[in-house]
Amino acid sequence: MHNNKRYIIIILLAAVVLFSSGVMPAARVSAADKEETVEQVSFDESAYRRLKSHKVHAVKLKGNLTSMIKEKSSGYAVVQGGCTDGKYAYYLMVSSATQHGRVLKVRIKDKKVVSRSKVLNTWHGNGMAYDSKRKKLVVIAREHRKQEITLIDAKTLKVTRQENVKYKYYKNAKSGLTKEHQEQGLGAIAYVEKYDCYIALEKTYHNLLIFDPDTFQAIGFVRTDITEKYPGTYQGIDADEKYVYFLLSACTENYSKQPYNLILALDWNSEKLLPVVNAGGKSPKYVKKSWRCGNKKTGKPDAVIRIDTKHEAENIYHTVDKKGREHFYLSEYYSHLGYSRSGLYTKRSNYVYSLGII
């Protein structure tokens, strides 16, 4: 009995000490509270470099992707989407006959092939991005599946989800995202970790659509003004916190006048998404009004970067080094005649080029 009293006195004294010192046990946080807690994101214009128009010499890297995927020219031998997680590069190799694809996973450091996926029903897969939060490859299709996004596990290279994007919040035309815009489909895609969103390129008008990565709902509409002055085939896009990089392929109608590829860099005024990113909650928020990107919000490029490669560029992506510098890469596809015992055939080659820091 005396021992029990002694323990009670010790506990009471300890409580008095904690209270007087202002140190109290931490309150329990429910799972719901954790889900609603959002780390606030900010934007500082002065923290980002300002791009200028210039020319870039592309350095061809060793290795033909056609040989690396171990396919004949008649098989999965045309590179389409490409992206990286910083350690590995991923290339979607497509069959012209079936429009299905195989993912080739290559270690950047030594160009060693790590894995080759089985045949995936991606339907052309014109654009591909790496979602660093969910560890997924994000692929867009085209034609009759032009609104479709396919998610592929970056480790197993297996499809985990296939679903069309949605325009729930843009049923009226006040935002500018009319039915005409919604129906044209997607041409390329990128992911920005800071804002945790997908940026997709409209196939025809080349505006930008912002999608929530979990629901595939459109949450933003960004206008550009590049189609008239820069016509051609926009094969891919890449993005960071400030710029979206449009890859304009040399394989266009005016090919003879443009034997090179262009990167059009536009400031996408990403700070417009801050209210969306910082809102929190389970339901995706969205920006009701469209906004302009590019040079002083005119919708025109901030910089035009000319690359001295003359074949059809298919994708663009970048890595970030320890100093925060971005190193860019692109992949090119071209076909030429080959000869075998059975006669002439179309030989397909795919090479990766380093663009350095642009």
C-alpha positions in Angstrom: 0.0 0.0 0.0 2.8 2.4 0.9 4.5 1.6 -2.4 1.4 2.4 -4.4 1.1 5.8 -2.7 4.8 6.5 -3.5 4.2 5.7 -7.2 1.2 8.0 -7.3 3.2 10.9 -5.7 6.0 10.4 -8.3 3.6 10.5 -11.2 1.9 13.6 -9.9 5.3 15.4 -9.5 6.3 14.4 -13.0 3.0 15.9 -14.4 3.7 19.2 -12.5 7.2 19.4 -14.0 5.9 18.8 -17.5 3.1 21.4 -17.1 5.4 24.1 -15.6 8.0 23.6 -18.4 5.4 23.9 -21.1 6.2 20.4 -22.5 3.1 18.4 -23.1 2.7 15.0 -24.9 2.0 15.4 -28.6 -1.7 15.1 -29.6 -2.7 12.2 -31.7 -3.2 13.0 -35.4 -5.9 11.0 -37.1 -5.4 9.5 -40.5 -8.0 11.9 -41.9 -6.0 14.9 -40.5 -2.9 13.6 -42.2 -4.6 13.4 -45.5 -5.8 17.0 -45.2 -2.3 18.3 -44.3 -0.7 19.9 -47.3 2.8 21.2 -47.6 2.5 24.8 -48.9 4.1 25.4 -52.3 5.4 28.8 -53.3 6.8 30.3 -56.5 9.7 32.7 -56.8 10.3 34.0 -60.3 13.9 35.1 -59.5 14.9 31.6 -58.5 14.6 30.3 -62.1 17.0 30.8 -65.1 15.8 32.8 -68.0 16.2 31.0 -71.4 17.3 32.8 -74.6 17.1 31.6 -78.2 20.2 29.8 -79.4 21.6 26.8 -81.3 22.5 23.5 -79.7 24.9 20.9 -81.0 23.5 17.4 -80.3 25.9 14.6 -79.4 24.9 11.2 -80.6 25.1 8.5 -77.9 26.2 5.0 -78.5 23.6 2.3 -79.1 20.8 1.8 -81.5 17.5 1.4 -79.6 16.3 -1.0 -82.3 19.2 -3.4 -81.5 18.8 -2.9 -77.8 15.1 -3.9 -77.8 16.2 -7.0 -79.8 13.6 -6.5 -82.5 13.7 -6.8 -86.3 12.8 -3.7 -88.3 9.4 -5.2 -88.9 8.8 -5.5 -85.2 8.7 -3.1 -82.3 11.3 -0.9 -83.9 10.0 2.7 -83.8 10.7 4.8 -80.7 7.8 7.0 -79.6 7.5 8.2 -76.0 10.6 8.6 -73.8 11.3 9.7 -70.2 13.6 9.2 -67.3 13.6 8.9 -63.5 17.1 10.2 -63.3 18.8 6.8 -63.1 17.1 5.0 -65.9 15.7 6.1 -69.3 12.5 4.5 -70.6 11.7 4.3 -74.3 8.4 3.0 -75.8 9.2 1.0 -78.9 6.2 0.6 -81.2 5.2 -1.7 -84.0 3.9 0.2 -87.0 1.7 -2.8 -87.9 -0.1 -3.3 -84.5 0.5 0.1 -82.8 1.3 -1.8 -79.6 4.5 -1.2 -77.8 7.3 -2.6 -75.6 9.1 -0.5 -73.0 12.9 -0.5 -73.1 14.5 0.3 -69.7 18.2 1.5 -70.0 20.6 2.6 -67.2 21.8 6.0 -68.1 25.2 5.7 -66.5 26.5 2.9 -68.7 23.8 2.5 -71.3 23.1 -1.1 -70.1 19.7 -2.6 -70.9 18.0 -3.4 -67.6 14.7 -4.7 -68.7 12.4 -5.1 -71.7 8.6 -5.3 -71.2 6.2 -7.7 -72.9 4.0 -6.3 -75.6 1.7 -3.7 -74.1 -1.6 -2.4 -75.6 -0.6 1.3 -75.6 -1.8 2.2 -79.0 1.1 4.2 -80.5 2.1 5.9 -77.3 3.1 9.2 -78.8 4.0 10.7 -75.4 5.4 9.3 -72.2 6.4 10.9 -68.9 7.7 9.7 -65.5 5.5 10.3 -62.5 8.0 10.4 -59.7 5.4 10.4 -56.9 3.6 7.3 -58.0 6.6 5.6 -59.7 4.7 5.2 -62.9 5.3 5.8 -66.6 2.4 7.9 -68.0 1.6 7.1 -71.7 -0.9 8.7 -74.0 -2.5 7.0 -77.0 -4.0 8.5 -80.2 -6.6 8.2 -82.9 -9.7 6.4 -81.6 -8.0 6.3 -78.1 -6.8 9.9 -78.2 -8.2 10.7 -74.7 -6.6 7.7 -73.0 -3.8 7.6 -70.4 -2.0 4.4 -69.6 0.0 4.0 -66.4 2.9 1.5 -66.4 4.7 0.4 -63.2 8.3 1.6 -63.6 9.7 -1.4 -61.8 7.7 -4.3 -63.3 6.9 -2.6 -66.7 3.3 -3.8 -66.4 0.2 -1.8 -67.1 -1.6 -0.9 -63.9 -4.3 1.4 -65.2 -5.9 2.6 -68.5 -8.6 5.3 -68.5 -9.8 8.3 -70.4 -9.2 11.8 -69.1 -12.3 13.7 -67.9 -13.6 17.3 -68.3 -16.1 17.3 -65.5 -15.4 20.9 -64.5 -15.5 22.3 -68.0 -18.9 21.5 -69.3 -19.6 25.2 -70.1 -17.6 27.2 -72.6 -16.8 30.2 -70.3 -13.4 28.8 -69.5 -12.4 28.5 -73.1 -12.2 24.7 -72.9 -15.0 24.1 -75.3 -16.3 20.8 -76.6 -14.2 21.4 -79.8 -11.0 21.5 -77.6 -12.0 18.6 -75.5 -12.6 16.3 -78.5 -9.3 16.9 -80.4 -7.3 14.6 -78.1 -3.9 14.7 -76.6 -0.5 14.8 -78.4 2.1 14.6 -75.7 2.4 14.6 -71.9 4.8 15.7 -69.0 4.8 15.5 -65.2 5.9 18.2 -62.8 6.6 17.0 -59.3 6.4 20.3 -57.5 2.8 20.8 -58.6 2.0 17.1 -58.8 0.2 17.4 -62.1 0.2 16.1 -65.7 0.6 18.6 -68.5 -0.8 17.4 -71.8 -0.5 19.0 -75.2 -3.6 19.4 -77.4 -3.1 17.5 -80.6 -4.4 20.2 -83.0 -4.3 23.7 -81.3 -1.3 23.0 -79.2 -2.7 24.5 -76.0 -1.9 22.9 -72.7 -4.3 20.9 -70.4 -3.5 20.3 -66.7 -4.7 17.0 -65.2 -5.0 15.7 -61.7 -2.8 12.5 -61.6 -5.2 10.5 -59.4 -8.6 11.3 -61.0 -7.4 12.3 -64.6 -9.7 15.3 -64.3 -8.8 18.4 -66.2 -8.0 21.1 -63.6 -6.4 23.8 -65.8 -6.4 25.2 -69.3 -3.3 27.1 -70.6 -3.5 28.9 -74.0 -0.5 29.2 -76.4 -0.1 31.0 -79.7 2.4 28.9 -81.5 0.6 26.9 -84.2 0.4 29.6 -86.9 4.1 30.7 -86.7 5.5 27.3 -85.9 3.5 24.7 -87.9 4.5 21.1 -88.0 4.5 17.9 -86.0 4.8 18.4 -82.2 6.2 15.0 -81.2 6.7 15.5 -77.5 6.9 17.9 -74.5 8.9 18.1 -71.3 8.4 20.4 -68.4 9.8 21.8 -65.2 8.5 24.3 -62.6 8.9 27.3 -65.0 9.0 26.1 -68.6 7.2 23.7 -70.9 9.5 22.5 -73.7 7.7 21.7 -77.0 9.6 19.4 -79.4 8.8 20.4 -83.0 10.0 17.6 -85.3 11.8 18.3 -88.5 9.6 15.7 -90.2 7.0 18.3 -91.4 5.5 19.3 -94.7 8.2 22.0 -95.2 11.0 19.5 -94.4 13.3 20.9 -97.1 13.2 24.3 -95.5 13.7 22.9 -91.9 16.3 20.2 -91.8 16.6 20.3 -88.0 14.4 20.1 -84.9 13.2 22.9 -82.6 12.5 23.2 -78.9 10.0 26.0 -78.2 10.3 26.9 -74.5 7.2 28.7 -73.0 6.8 29.9 -69.4 3.6 28.2 -68.5 2.9 30.7 -65.6 2.7 27.7 -63.2 2.1 30.0 -60.2 -1.5 30.0 -61.5 -1.8 26.5 -60.0 -0.7 27.6 -56.5 -4.3 27.9 -55.2 -5.0 24.4 -56.5 -1.9 22.8 -55.1 -2.2 24.4 -51.7 -6.0 23.8 -51.3 -5.6 20.2 -50.0 -8.5 17.8 -49.6 -9.5 14.7 -51.5 -11.6 16.4 -54.2 -9.4 17.9 -57.1 -9.7 21.6 -57.3 -9.4 23.5 -60.6 -8.8 26.9 -62.2 -12.0 28.0 -63.8 -10.5 30.6 -66.2 -7.9 29.7 -68.8 -4.6 31.7 -68.8 -1.9 32.4 -71.3 1.6 31.1 -71.2 4.8 32.2 -72.9 6.6 35.5 -73.5 4.9 38.1 -71.2 1.7 36.0 -71.3 1.4 36.4 -75.0 1.3 32.7 -75.7 4.4 33.0 -77.8 7.8 31.2 -77.1 10.2 32.7 -74.6 13.0 31.0 -76.4 13.5 29.0 -79.7 16.3 26.5 -79.5 17.5 25.0 -82.8 19.0 21.6 -82.7 21.3 20.4 -85.4 19.7 16.9 -85.9 17.9 16.4 -89.1 15.8 13.3 -88.6 12.4 12.9 -87.0 12.7 13.7 -83.3 10.2 11.7 -81.2 10.7 12.7 -77.5 12.5 15.0 -75.1 13.3 14.6 -71.4 15.9 15.9 -68.9 17.8 14.8 -65.8 18.9 17.1 -62.9 22.4 17.0 -61.6 23.6 17.6 -58.0 23.9 21.3 -58.7 20.3 21.5 -59.9 21.3 21.9 -63.6 19.0 20.3 -66.2 20.6 18.1 -68.9 18.4 17.4 -71.9 18.1 14.4 -74.3 16.0 13.6 -77.3 15.5 10.4 -79.4 15.4 10.4 -83.2 13.9 7.8 -85.5 14.7 7.4 -89.2 14.2 4.7 -91.8 16.5 3.8 -94.7 16.9 1.0 -97.2 18.7 -2.1 -96.1 19.8 -5.1 -98.1 19.5 -8.8 -97.3 19.6 -12.1 -99.2 15.9 -11.7 -99.8 16.3 -8.2 -101.2 15.7 -4.7 -100.2 13.9 -3.9 -96.9 13.2 -0.9 -94.7 15.7 -0.6 -91.9 14.6 1.3 -88.9 17.1 3.0 -86.6 16.6 4.9 -83.3 19.3 6.9 -81.5 19.5 9.1 -78.4 21.2 12.5 -78.4 22.6 14.5 -75.6 21.7 18.2 -75.8 23.6 19.2 -72.7 22.3 22.2 -70.6 20.1 24.2 -72.8 
